[in-house]
Amino acid sequence: MKRIGILSDTHGHWDERYLKYFADCDEIWHAGDIGSTELAEQLAAFRPLRAVYGNIDGQELRHMYPQINRFTVEGVDVLMKHIGGYPGKYDPSVRGLLLVHPPKLFISGHSHILKVKYDKTLGLLHINPGAAGIYGFHKVRTLVRLTIDAGEFKDLEVIELSEEAKPAHF
């Protein structure tokens, strides 16, 4: 059994709450647009980090992480790519791979829109954790946690990183 913390589109923005919400996680997965090597190193120092680079990531991050990351955890075939689309509307850059050899879990980012959807046609769970950073059009910053246990998904949670109220000055 493994507890996984998933985030995307941090765009270099560090939030101490990543550590709080991923404290019970065995691994952290970042679906691209990391934004800085420092952020990747901070996450990797806290928990083992699996990641892919995104379209805003520079050469250093592209050397550290692949564009597509495919691996197996607890009997689950996982495919992660930053620009991936959604069930029924997968990005052409990954569509062929998904159709020919679908994983059980497909994780992507890029849209800054949180979406968890089961693709009945391919028999896979798609997760886009939304955006954890502060740059972009999204109104709510989000993270996802889930447990993978003997090939099954359990306890999937969406975490909203709402901004804490700032004291008013009179």
N, C-alpha and C positions, 0 to 999 in steps of 0.2 A: 504494500500500500504506500502510495506517495501523495503528498499534498503539494499542489502546484499553484504558484502565483503567476498570473499572466497580465502583462501590460504592453502598451504600444504607444508610439507617438509622444514620447517624453520631450523630444526636441531640446535635450540638454537641461531640462528643468528638474532639479532634485527636490524631493519632498520627503522630509523625515518620516512621514506616515507610510511610505513604502515599507520601511523597516517594521513599523507597528503592524501593518496588515499582513505582511508576509512572514512574520515571526514564527508562525506555526507551519510554514511551508518547507518542504525538503528541497525544492528547486524553484527558480524564477525563470520564466520564459518571456523574452522581449521580442515582439513582432515588428521591429524596425522603426526607423526614424528615432534612433537612440539620441543622436544629437551631439554627444561628446564622449570621448574615451573615458573621461573622469567619471561620468555617470555609470558607464558600463563597468568600470573597475570598482566603484562603490557597491553596485549590486552584486558583482562577482565575489567581493570580499565578504559579503553577508551570507550568501547562499550560492550554490552552484548555478551558473547562468548559462542558459541556451538562448541564442539570439540569431536574428538575421539582420542584415543591413537594409535600410530603407532608402528612398529616393533622395532624402536630404543629407544622408550620411556621407562623410568624406572618405578619402582614400584609406586613412588609418583604420577606421571602423570596417571598411570593406576588406581590409587585410585580416582583421580579427574575426569577422563573422561572414558566413556565406550568404548568398542571395536566397537560396532554398536550403532549409535544414530538414532532413528526414531522419527520424530516429524512432526507437521503440522504448516505451516505458510501461512497465507492469502489463505487458502483453498487448499494448495498444500501439498501432502504427500511427505516428504523428507526422504531419507535414506542415511546415511553417514557411510562409512567404509574405513579405510586406504587402505588396499589391496583389491581391488574390480574388477580389470580387466576392460574390455571394452565391448560394445555391440558385441554380437557374441562370445566373449571370456571372459566371466565373471569368476572370481576366484571361485573355487569349494566351498570355505568357505561361499560364499554369493549367489551362483547361485540358490540354492533351494528357498531361501527367495524371490529372485527377480522373479522367475518363478511362484511361488504360489501366491504371493501378491505383484505385482510390484508397486513401488512408482511412482509418477509423475516426481520426480527429484532424481537422484542417483549421489552422489558425492563421489569420491575416490581420492587417491593420490598415493604415493609409486613410480610410474614409473619416476617421474621428467619430464614427457612429457605432455605438455599442450594439452588437447584434449576436444573439445565440440562436442558431436555427439548425434543425435536423434536416438533412437532405435525404429524403426517402428514396430517390432515384439511385443515388450512389451509396446509400447506407452509411453516411458519415455525419458526424457532428461538426458544424462550423461555428467557430467562435471568433468574433472581432471584439477585443476588449475595449474598444473606444479609444479615447486619448487620455493619457495620464498627465500630459504636460499642459502648459498655459498658453501655448501658441496655436492659433487656429480659430475656426468659427464656432466650435462646440461650446455649449453653455455649462455642461457638467463634465467634470473629470472623473474617469472611471477605471477600476481595476476589476479583475476576475480571479476568483479562487475556486479550485475544484480538487476533488480526490479521485485518483485513479487506483482501482483495487481489482486485481486479477482480471483485467480487461473490461472493467465496468467503470462508468462515471458516476460519482456520488457527490452530494453536498456542494453543488455548484452555487456560488454566491457572486453577486454583483456588489461592488463597493463604490459608493459615490464619495468623492473627495470634495465635499462642499467647503467653501471658504468660511473660515470661522469669523464670527462677527467681530468687527473692530470697535474698540471703545469710541464712543462719541465724545468730542471735545466741545465744551460750551464756553 
